[in-house]
């Protein structure tokens, strides 16, 4: 196996510095979140950084603002610049300063809900292209094959591009399989990938497959910042785990995470919990 060059393990994004607002703005969302009020600087020390904490602690808010500050592209969603639901993230991002070891314009921002929307949109596009091809075949009956071929070309080309990237389509497989196919097809070396709860469409077995993909992609020079509740994804070897539960954000060992301890306790003795329901 070829050796991994040390530079490939150096995070592309190295730090985030936050300049808080003053006056009334500091009391408004998202600046009023406890984790944001106590935020000053964060250093990215590993190719994979995992954000963990209870709902409402600010993981997604920070990730959204980071995506806006990094000018990330989105997968299957409206642009970060125009999405009205992300106005708070854009306001927060204006107060971020990012430092890079190597600036990258590769990568994307992906939320679980965006994936489901993208899969549906891809299925709809495939159906529309196939319908248009059938219509062209009917319209061009009796005309030359060259004329029919030119008419079919843009629609056949779109279908071919979808097939080359996703095979028989994201809609032709389970959510977990299609998510992994989308992820595998869109990740390239040297990119920054910001993922919000990618475990949503994944079974435990698929989460392990996702872990294996993350490990290989990080070794190939990509960087990941992932908000997750999954003890499986949180086990990624060598990842930096940031807890949002008790601000300020701090690095926590895997074995000390409440998510891990509670899951382990439940699996060891589910009756003790179920009897109290």
Secondary structure, 3 states (H helix, E strand, C coil): CCCCCHHHHCCCEEEEEECCCCHHHHHCCCCCCHHHHCCCEEECCCCEEEEECCCCCCHHHHHHHHHHHCCCCECCCCCCCCCHHHHHHHHHHCCEEEEECCCCCCEEEEEHHHHHHHHHHHHHHHHHHHHHHHHHHHHCCCCCHHHHHHHHHHHHHHHHHHHHHHCCCHHHCCHHHHHHHHHHHHCCCCCEEEEECHHHHCCHHHHHHHHHHHHHHHHCCCEEEEECCCCCHHHCCCCEEEECCCCCCEECCHHHCHHHHHHHHHHHCHHHHHCCC
